[in-house]
Amino acid sequence: MRCCFSAPLAAMSALPSPCEVLRSGALLAPTLLRAAAGALHGSTRKSHAHHPDALTAVHLELVTLTEDRAIITWYTGVPGTNDGLGHMLPAVTEGEVVYGTHPSRLDRTAAEDRPTAHHHVELTDLEPGQTYYYQARSRGTAATPTPLHLIRGNAVGTNRYGLGSSGGPYSFTTPQPPPGRHLLSIALCNDFHIGETTAGLMAGLPLLRGVAQEPGLAPYPEIMSRALVEEARRRGADLLLAAGDISAGGAPRDLAEAKRILDGFGSHGQDYFAVRGNHDRPRHRDAGDAFRDEFLGGAGPAYFARDLGGLRIIGLDTYEKDGNGADAGGLGDEQLSWFRARLRERGDQPTVVFGHHPLTVRDSLFPVSGGQRLGRRQARSILDAYASAPGVFLHHAGHTHRNKRTLLPQAPHVTLQEVSAAKDYPGGFSMLRIHSGGYALNHYKTSSAQAREWGERSRRVAGGLWPHHALGRAVADRNSVTAHDLSGVSPRGVPAAAPAGFRPGLGTAAS
């Protein structure tokens, strides 16, 4: 099953430009050649003689950074071993993070409660606006960062302190909290791909092998989706927005399973909302529409608007068209007209828009084709509408399987936030925390044991280049704070009276 990031590479109608191919090819060629050699010769699980106490601590990442906490992850492996994917076999051991406000005085410690190879440490009770220095250790060995050299990125801090050394200490500065009081929190997620069996099969690049689940374990899309629902609830999400590609191919059984998993969060149309992605489209006109049957009661449009205590949620069907799923996203004429009319009616109302395809794709390591975004003409039309709707403050999209924050001069008050796939590395969701005077976006990896194991295994997608694409070039791509007047939103998302035309599970649709 092709991933929606790579599917555009197979579409002749949406090929990247020659300049895009040359730019990316110059960066990717060495790794692609190594991956091709591995695929041709076959990699088998093997190991060399090693000391029983030897370990290597790698893939250090500062995943989440809020005003009062930070989440740091890394992996410990046995040097000289290979799991068949060019990845070290796990070394189960303890993990701790030592940190402080001066690099020579790391006088505070946060430790895990049990040994593991997939380390996940949360620092709490941090002070807003304070710079901290830290080092992650396992059995005395300092962890080294995930390398993001191809994109000149930084996986471990908000500045480059410590990057020239081996094991740090590294540095980050906590942000100030969003202004005003906290009102509600919304989990933003996408790309569950229920039914998928191999991650990262690159259409058009057959020598790049995908990554499958270990034999005997549960399907990874189900592991990751269930873990996401549980984590979002545990971290206090009041609502959940699922921005498409709920299934791998639109099969009724997969969408039914996805609905069962998401129902663990609450009721569709009340506690969570889902919109269609290109993978959820009907395959044949006479075969029915499983997404519509499962999530929309078999009737009505797949787009909606819903008022939740002064906060308007608008969900878009960005593949309301005929196509092969690898071409550009598109809204039908009726939906686009309806959407623009909603913004004109109440342009000042605090509004979150979500849909599968992003409006634009900037700064990608891989070649950017038209199929990775909404059609250019419609994207421009939406940005023009945003320019006249100051209440819109966030447009959440998936499809690219990466964390990326973009601001455009046409509508600088709107954060365009791409969120990485729920199904594989880094695996998780972004939490939108709404305050009366602004909002924060924070990415969380799902932290169950099985989710951590699959997240580490699936970082080998695209010949090991996936972290350069998916994690986020900088901490700010997955953690940000923005001032915006949201005082009209009710605390904790107390629902307003259902507007005219609302049907349970659908919201206010086109009349």
C-alpha positions in Angstrom: 0.0 0.0 0.0 1.5 3.3 -1.1 1.8 6.0 1.5 0.0 9.3 0.7 3.4 11.1 0.9 4.8 9.0 -1.9 1.7 8.4 -4.0 2.2 11.7 -5.9 5.5 10.4 -7.3 3.5 7.8 -9.3 1.1 10.3 -10.8 2.3 11.5 -14.2 -0.1 14.3 -14.0 1.5 15.8 -10.9 5.2 15.1 -11.3 7.7 17.4 -9.4 9.5 20.0 -11.5 13.0 19.2 -12.8 14.5 21.7 -10.4 12.8 20.0 -7.5 14.1 16.6 -8.6 17.7 17.9 -9.0 17.7 19.7 -5.7 16.4 16.7 -3.8 18.5 14.3 -5.8 21.7 16.0 -4.8 20.9 15.6 -1.2 19.3 12.1 -1.3 21.5 10.3 -3.8 24.1 8.8 -1.3 21.4 7.4 1.0 19.3 6.2 -1.9 22.2 4.3 -3.4 22.9 2.6 0.0 19.3 1.7 0.3 19.3 0.3 -3.3 22.4 -1.8 -2.5 20.8 -3.2 0.6 17.6 -4.1 -1.3 19.6 -5.8 -4.1 21.8 -7.8 -1.9 19.3 -8.4 0.9 19.9 -7.5 4.5 19.6 -10.3 7.1 19.5 -10.1 10.8 23.1 -10.5 12.0 25.4 -9.6 14.8 29.0 -9.5 15.6 30.8 -10.3 18.8 30.2 -7.6 21.3 30.8 -7.0 25.0 27.7 -7.9 27.0 27.5 -4.5 28.7 28.2 -2.5 25.5 25.5 -0.1 24.3 25.0 2.9 22.2 22.5 5.7 23.0 21.2 7.4 19.8 18.2 9.2 18.2 17.9 11.8 21.0 15.0 14.1 20.3 13.3 17.0 22.2 9.8 16.2 21.1 7.5 18.3 23.2 8.3 21.7 24.8 5.7 23.7 26.7 6.1 26.5 29.2 6.5 24.1 32.1 7.5 20.7 30.7 9.7 19.0 28.1 9.6 15.4 26.7 12.8 13.8 25.6 13.2 10.5 23.8 16.1 8.3 22.7 17.0 4.7 21.8 19.6 2.3 23.2 21.0 -0.4 21.0 23.6 -3.1 21.0 26.6 -1.9 18.9 27.6 -4.3 16.1 24.1 -5.7 15.6 21.6 -5.4 12.8 17.9 -6.1 12.8 17.8 -6.6 9.0 16.9 -2.9 8.4 20.3 -1.5 9.3 19.2 -0.8 12.8 20.8 -1.9 16.1 19.0 -4.6 18.2 17.6 -3.1 21.4 19.6 -2.8 24.6 17.2 -2.8 27.5 18.5 -0.5 30.2 17.7 2.4 32.5 17.4 6.0 31.3 17.6 9.4 32.9 17.9 13.0 32.0 20.1 15.3 34.1 19.4 19.0 33.7 19.8 22.5 35.2 19.9 26.2 34.4 23.7 26.2 33.9 25.7 23.7 31.7 28.1 22.9 34.4 25.4 22.4 37.1 23.0 19.7 35.9 21.6 19.3 39.4 18.2 17.9 38.7 17.3 14.4 37.5 14.3 12.8 35.9 14.4 9.0 35.5 12.3 6.3 34.0 10.5 3.8 36.2 11.6 0.7 34.4 14.3 -0.4 32.0 13.6 -0.1 28.3 15.4 0.4 25.0 12.8 3.1 23.9 13.3 5.9 26.3 10.7 8.5 27.0 11.4 11.0 29.9 9.2 13.9 30.8 10.6 16.9 32.7 8.0 18.7 34.7 7.8 21.9 36.9 9.9 23.9 34.5 9.8 27.7 34.6 8.5 29.7 31.6 11.1 31.7 29.7 14.0 29.9 31.4 17.0 28.3 29.5 17.8 24.8 30.6 20.7 22.5 29.8 20.4 18.8 29.7 22.0 15.5 29.0 20.2 12.1 28.4 22.0 9.1 29.7 21.7 5.3 29.8 24.1 3.3 31.9 26.4 6.3 31.9 26.4 6.7 28.1 25.2 10.1 26.8 22.7 9.9 24.0 23.5 11.6 20.7 20.9 13.5 18.6 19.0 12.3 15.6 21.1 13.9 12.8 19.2 16.4 10.6 22.2 17.6 8.7 20.5 17.3 5.3 18.0 20.0 6.3 20.3 21.9 8.7 17.9 21.0 11.4 18.1 20.6 15.2 16.3 17.7 16.9 17.4 18.4 20.5 17.1 22.2 21.3 15.9 25.6 20.5 19.5 26.8 19.8 22.7 25.1 18.7 24.3 24.9 22.1 26.1 21.5 22.5 25.7 20.3 18.9 29.4 20.4 18.3 30.1 17.9 21.1 29.2 14.3 21.7 26.3 13.9 24.0 25.8 17.5 25.0 24.7 19.0 27.2 22.1 20.5 24.9 19.9 23.5 25.5 16.4 24.7 25.2 14.4 27.7 26.4 10.9 27.3 27.5 8.3 29.6 26.0 5.9 31.9 27.9 2.4 30.4 28.1 -0.3 31.6 25.8 -1.9 34.8 27.2 -5.0 34.6 29.3 -6.8 31.6 30.9 -6.9 28.1 29.5 -10.3 27.4 27.7 -10.0 24.0 26.1 -7.6 21.6 24.4 -8.0 19.9 21.0 -6.0 16.9 19.7 -5.1 17.3 16.0 -4.2 14.1 14.2 -4.3 12.5 10.7 -3.1 9.6 8.6 -4.1 6.6 10.6 -4.0 4.3 7.5 -6.0 1.5 9.1 -5.4 -1.6 7.0 -1.9 -0.7 5.9 0.7 -3.5 6.2 3.9 -1.9 5.1 5.0 1.6 5.9 6.9 3.7 3.3 6.5 1.7 0.1 7.7 4.4 -2.3 5.9 4.3 -5.6 8.3 5.2 -8.3 11.3 4.2 -6.1 11.0 0.4 -6.1 14.5 -0.1 -4.6 13.5 1.6 -1.3 11.9 -1.2 0.8 9.1 -0.5 3.1 9.1 -1.4 6.8 6.7 -4.1 8.0 5.6 -5.0 11.6 7.4 -7.7 13.4 5.7 -11.1 12.9 3.2 -12.0 15.5 2.5 -8.4 16.6 -0.7 -6.5 16.1 -1.1 -4.3 13.0 0.9 -1.2 13.5 -1.9 1.3 12.4 -4.1 -0.1 15.1 -1.4 0.0 17.7 -0.6 3.6 17.0 -4.2 4.7 16.6 -5.4 3.2 19.9 -2.3 4.6 21.7 -3.1 8.0 20.2 -6.7 8.0 21.5 -5.5 6.9 24.9 -2.7 9.5 25.1 -4.9 12.4 23.9 -7.5 11.6 26.6 -4.8 11.2 29.3 -3.3 14.6 28.4 -6.6 16.4 28.7 -7.9 16.8 25.1 -11.6 18.0 25.1 -12.0 17.3 21.4 -10.2 15.4 18.7 -10.0 16.4 15.0 -8.9 13.6 12.5 -7.8 15.2 9.3 -8.2 12.4 6.8 -6.6 9.1 5.5 -8.4 7.3 8.3 -8.0 4.1 6.3 -5.3 2.8 3.9 -7.6 2.3 1.0 -11.2 3.0 1.8 -12.2 -0.6 2.5 -15.4 -0.9 4.6 -13.8 -3.2 7.2 -10.9 -0.8 7.7 -13.1 2.2 8.1 -15.3 0.3 10.5 -12.3 -0.6 12.6 -11.1 3.0 12.5 -14.5 4.1 13.7 -14.4 1.6 16.6 -10.9 2.9 17.6 -11.9 6.6 17.4 -15.1 5.9 19.3 -12.8 5.2 22.2 -12.4 8.9 22.5 -16.2 9.6 22.5 -19.0 10.2 20.0 -18.4 11.3 16.5 -19.9 14.7 15.8 -19.7 15.6 19.5 -16.4 14.6 21.0 -14.5 14.0 17.8 -14.8 14.9 14.1 -13.3 13.2 11.1 -12.9 14.3 7.5 -12.0 12.4 4.4 -8.5 12.0 2.9 -7.6 10.8 -0.6 -7.0 7.2 0.8 -10.6 7.2 2.1 -12.2 7.9 -1.4 -14.6 5.3 -2.9 -12.7 3.1 -5.3 -15.6 2.5 -7.7 -18.8 4.5 -8.1 -21.0 1.4 -7.7 -19.1 0.0 -4.7 -20.6 2.5 -2.2 -18.9 5.1 0.0 -17.6 3.4 3.2 -16.4 6.7 4.8 -19.8 8.2 4.3 -21.5 5.1 5.7 -19.4 4.9 8.8 -18.9 8.6 9.8 -21.8 10.4 8.1 -24.7 8.0 8.5 -24.7 7.3 4.8 -25.9 10.8 3.7 -25.0 14.4 3.5 -21.8 16.2 2.5 -18.5 15.2 4.0 -17.8 18.8 5.1 -19.3 20.8 7.9 -19.2 23.7 10.3 -19.9 23.4 14.0 -20.0 26.0 16.7 -18.7 24.8 20.0 -19.1 27.4 22.7 -18.0 30.3 20.4 -15.2 28.3 18.7 -16.1 27.4 15.1 -14.8 24.2 13.7 -14.8 23.8 9.9 -14.0 20.4 8.4 -13.2 20.2 4.7 -13.4 17.3 2.3 -10.2 18.0 0.3 -10.7 15.1 -2.1 -14.3 15.8 -3.2 -13.4 14.8 -6.8 -12.8 11.9 -9.1 -9.1 10.9 -9.3 -6.6 8.2 -8.6 -5.7 9.5 -5.1 -2.2 10.6 -6.1 -3.2 13.8 -7.7 -3.8 17.2 -6.1 -6.6 17.7 -3.6 -9.7 19.5 -4.6 -12.9 20.9 -3.2 -16.0 20.7 -5.3 -17.4 24.0 -6.5 -20.4 23.8 -4.2 -18.1 23.1 -1.2 -15.7 26.0 -2.0 -18.7 28.4 -2.4 -20.1 27.2 0.9 -16.8 27.6 2.7 -16.2 31.1 1.5 -19.8 32.0 2.4 -19.2 30.7 6.0 -16.2 32.9 6.4 -17.9 36.0 5.0 -20.9 35.5 7.4 -18.8 35.5 10.6 -15.3 36.5 9.6 -14.4 37.6 13.2 -15.4 34.4 14.9 -12.5 32.3 16.3 -12.2 29.5 13.8 -10.2 26.3 13.3 -10.2 24.8 9.8 -9.0 21.3 9.2 -8.7 19.1 6.1 -6.4 16.5 4.7 -4.4 18.3 2.0 -2.3 21.3 3.0 -2.6 24.6 1.1 1.1 24.7 0.4 4.2 22.6 1.0 7.4 24.4 1.8 11.0 23.3 2.6 10.6 19.6 1.9 13.6 17.3 1.6 11.8 15.3 -1.0 10.6 16.6 -4.4 7.3 18.5 -4.1 4.7 17.5 -6.6 1.2 19.0 -7.1 -0.3 15.9 -5.5 1.1 16.8 -2.1 -1.2 19.8 -1.7 -4.5 21.3 -2.6 -4.8 22.6 -6.2 -3.0 25.9 -6.5 -6.1 27.9 -7.7 -8.2 26.7 -4.8 -5.4 27.2 -2.3 -5.1 30.9 -3.4 -8.9 31.3 -3.2 -8.9 30.0 0.4 -5.9 32.2 1.4 -7.8 35.2 -0.1 -10.8 34.3 2.1 -8.6 34.0 5.1 -7.2 37.5 4.5 -10.7 38.9 5.0 -11.5 36.6 8.0 -9.4 37.7 11.0 -11.1 35.1 13.3 -9.5 32.2 11.5 -6.3 31.4 13.3 -5.4 27.8 12.5 -5.5 25.5 9.4 -4.6 21.9 10.3 -3.6 19.5 7.6 -2.0 16.0 7.2 -1.1 14.2 4.0 2.6 15.1 4.0 3.3 13.0 7.1 5.5 15.6 8.7 5.5 18.4 11.3 5.7 21.8 9.7 4.5 25.2 10.7 4.1 27.8 7.9 3.0 31.4 7.9 2.2 33.1 4.6 2.1 36.9 3.9 -1.4 36.6 2.3 -2.9 35.7 5.7 -0.2 36.1 8.5 -2.7 35.6 11.3 -3.4 32.0 10.2 -0.9 29.2 11.3 -0.8 26.5 8.6 0.2 23.4 10.6 1.0 20.1 9.0 0.9 17.2 11.5 2.9 14.0 11.1 1.2 10.7 10.5 -0.4 8.9 13.5 0.6 5.5 12.0 4.4 5.6 12.1 7.5 7.6 13.1 7.4 10.0 14.9 3.8 8.8 15.6 1.4 10.9 17.6 -0.6 14.1 17.5 -0.5 17.8 18.1 -2.3 19.4 21.0 -3.9 22.7 20.4 -4.3 24.5 23.8 -6.6 27.5 23.5 -6.3 30.4 25.9 -8.4 33.6 25.9 -5.4 35.5 24.5 -3.7 33.0 22.3 -2.9 29.3 21.7 -0.1 26.8 21.8 0.6 23.9 19.5 2.6 21.0 21.0 3.5 17.6 19.4 3.3 14.4 21.5 4.6 11.0 20.5 2.4 8.2 21.6 4.1 6.6 24.6 2.8 3.1 25.0 5.4 0.4 24.9 4.2 -1.0 21.6 3.9 2.4 20.1 7.4 3.3 21.1 8.8 0.1 19.6 7.0 0.6 16.2 7.9 4.3 16.2 11.6 3.4 16.4 11.4 0.6 13.9 9.5 2.8 11.3 12.1 5.6 11.4 13.9 3.4 8.8 11.3 4.4 6.1 12.9 6.0 3.0 16.2 4.4 3.6 16.6 6.0 7.0 15.9 9.5 5.7 12.4 9.7 7.3 13.4 11.7 10.4 14.8 14.5 8.1 11.3 14.8 6.7 8.8 13.8 9.4 10.1 15.1 12.8 10.3 18.8 12.0 13.3 20.8 11.0 13.2 22.6 14.4 11.5 22.3 17.7 9.3 25.3 16.6 7.8 23.2 13.7 6.1 21.0 16.4 5.9 23.4 19.3 4.8 27.0 19.1 2.9 29.8 21.0 0.9 32.5 19.2 -1.1 35.5 20.5 -4.6 35.8 19.2 -7.8 37.1 20.7 -9.9 34.1 21.5 -11.8 35.6 24.4 -15.1 34.7 22.7 -14.6 31.0 23.2 -16.3 29.4 26.2 -14.2 27.6 28.8 -13.7 23.9 28.2 -15.6 24.1 24.9 -19.1 24.2 26.4 -21.3 23.5 23.3 -23.5 26.3 22.1 -27.0 25.5 20.9 -26.9 23.5 17.7 -27.3 25.9 14.8 -30.0 25.5 12.2 -29.4 22.7 9.7 -27.2 20.7 12.2 -27.6 17.0 12.2 -25.8 14.9 14.8 -22.5 13.7 13.5 -22.4 16.2 10.6 -22.5 19.8 11.9 -23.9 22.6 9.8 -23.6 21.5 6.2 -24.5 23.2 2.9 -28.1 23.8 2.4 
